[in-house]
Amino acid sequence: MSLRGVAKRWSRRLSRRGSGRSGGQGDVNDDDLSNDIVNYRSISVAALVRVRDELRRGELSANVEVCTLAGGTDELQAGATVRVVNRRRGQAKVRVPYQKRFFSVPEGLLRDKPRELWTITDVCEFHVTEETNINQAFYFELLEPGDVGKPFQGAFVSQARKCRFGDLVDGLVEYFRDRKGVTDLAKTFVWLDIICANQPKLNQPDADLSDEVRQQRNDLLTHGLHAAIERFDERLVFFNSWDRPEVIGRLWCVWELYGAIKSGKTIEIFFPPGEDDRLAELLDSSDGPDKITKAVAAVDLANAECHSDKDRDMIVGYVETLPGGFGDINRAVLDQVRSWLRQSATELARTRGVNLIKYNVGRILKNMGEYDAALAQFEEEVLALDSQQLGENHPDALTTRHEIACVLQSKGEYDAALAQFEDVLALKTQQLGENHPEVLATRYAIAQVLESKGEYDAALAQFEEVLALQRQQLGENHPSVLTTRYMIAQVLQSKGEYDAALAQFEKVLALRKQQLGENHPHVAISQWQVADVLVDLGQFERGLGLTEAALRTFELSKIEPVRKVRALTTKSRALFGLGRAPEARECLQDAEEAAHGLGEQHPELAAVWHAWGVGPPRDESKLRAALDLREARLGREHPLTRKTRAALQG
């Protein structure tokens, strides 16, 4: 039967039994949340499979032509997806998702987009929305009645619309069949917004809606959806991949995920088929752990993507009224995502049994700040096996011991880290010779620990010896040479030798610009460090300008959050110096929110609280918090601890 025929049957059925949009149906769950904008009846996974297959075969939306653009135009970017309305005299009239107007593009730019590659956006905009408009009905009402479940039955599914529709459906099938042991997908129900919400009304301008419907939409965006999420039997989140997880970069998805977390009920993730193998490939590569942890750290509700400015303004405005605001939401979502990553990675390491995978799981745990778990992974799962199979002094075992020392350093256990690094250095020197790059890398790490301990003269001597050998082997302008120069400048700054530090930092900045271009993240890091020294020297205006330039690059490059925290702290110091205290405190609020995301005991929190405490005006509670944290993490006699204690004493 056609979709329109099914719609007529639904209409007659609902008229006999009462509207399915606000309860009153004898055989459905109590439903006081459905309305003209959204309905919380679920649909069967079997129905989704059928829609996917019929779309791919062209049986649904048979006359819909979807293409991508091989090149850009004045208004549309290359690669954009368009729905072709007509073609005439070498030009095509096209529509793009979420735009009401039409565009004209040269016909030669059009490339057919195979239906198996259609995204959830494509299906929503070019099939669901058009059928909803034609039939003046929710899309689920166009399915067979047996395909539709009760309100809140089954699983609420959060997904990013950039993902492929086929991957989403395949992932659901695999999740229920393989993980849950389901045999009858016709009796397995899920809720998807593209099927069960009225897409045209969700995207209509406010002026085209009645006051009642406008209020329904606003309630949905702010709190109504969260209330509904809690009532479903399950809550599922679709991850298309670990290194490019679209779901944590979309405002709607992060908001949904926060609603699921807030409910206090179980949330599970599912993937397209084969993602376990992709994760294994990533964990079997040298750069995989860094790619994954950088990707999952990119939770930022305030700056997440959203196709609708109206939706963004409504959600953001509501979040700003909540205690804790964006910081609490970002932390809750990030903690949940990290928990999923830890579970997936450790389970994969256990089942695959590949030592490099086990090693890289340890690196992921370290990158996420889960130092105790990382230490256990390296010592119990990797080093023990390396020592047993290869011997205690094998290069692989030494590499693992190097990582163990790095974790100890990150935990603030500097003496233990130093002892471990020195043992590794002695063995590597014996095996490889004094000037081998791996030996220099360990000496560099020792210098970093010495700096962290506040032993600046010893750190400087070590860095300078490493620099001399690097210059001899690699040349003056090699990136490794520049990194060591950068660290020397950092030690000079810590010693209070600001002019010497500034000269080194500016030299590194000039060479990095020359090698990498103005907008590279490493250039931005150098810009920030120059700015930080300028603020130490009282050159607040120049320091502020460089810090703001660095922050713009950090935002675009999604650099590791610790860099953003440090730059925001520097910016606040510059603003305080310029007498702009209200702006400085606002900046420190942003820095504190970002620092909490690094972990409640991260040293950068102490740096933020110290800057806040010295003001002006002074805030002794912040200084006490900074002192407590620095004493716990760095020790009572560390220079930074002494600096905060002196500030607290007046």
JOGI-V377916 format. One line per field, one symbol per residue. ss: DSSP state (2 for helix, 1 for strand, 0 for the rest). phi: phi as a letter, one per 20 degrees, with the letter a starting at -180 (. if undefined). A space follows every 10 residues. Layout:
ss=???
phi=???
This chain:
ss=0022222222 2222222000 0000000000 0000000100 1111222222 2222220000 0000111110 0000000000 1111111100 1111100000 0011112221 1100222012 2222222222 2222200022 2200222111 1000111100 0001222222 2222222220 0000222011 1022221022 2220022200 2222222222 2222222220 0001111110 0000022221 2222222222 2200000111 1000222222 2220000222 2222220000 2220100022 2222222220 0000222222 2222222222 2222222222 2200222222 2222222000 2222222222 2222222222 0000222222 2222222222 0002222222 2222222222 2200002222 2222222222 2200022222 2222222222 2222000022 2222222222 2222000222 2222222222 2222220000 2222222222 2222220002 2222222222 2222222000 2222222222 2222222000 2222222222 2222220000 0022222222 2222000002 2222222222 2222000022 2222222200
phi=.fgffffffg gfffffdnfe ebnndgddfg cddfbfebce fecfffffff fgffffenfd lgeeddcdef becfdcegnf ecdfebcbln dcecdcgmde edcdcfgfef cgdgffefef ggfffecfff ffffelbfff feefgfedee gmendfdebe fffffffffg ffffgffeed mfddffdddc dcffeddegg ffdffgfedf gfffffffff fecfffffgf effccdcedf aeebfffedd ggffffffff fffmdfccdb cfgnfgffff fffecfeggf ffffffeefb gfdffbfdff fgffffffff eefnlfgffg ffffffffff fgffffffff eemeffffff fgffffgene fffffffffe edfgfgffed ofdfgfffff fffgfffgff fnefffffff ffffffffff ednfdfgfff ffffffffff fffnefffff ffffffffff ffednfdfgf ffffggffff fgfffnefff ffffffffff ffgfednfdf gfffffgffg gffgfgenef ffffffffff fffgffelfg gfffgfffff gffffgfemd fgffffffff ffgffgfepf dfgfffffff ffffleffcf fffffffgff ffednfdfgf ffffffffeo
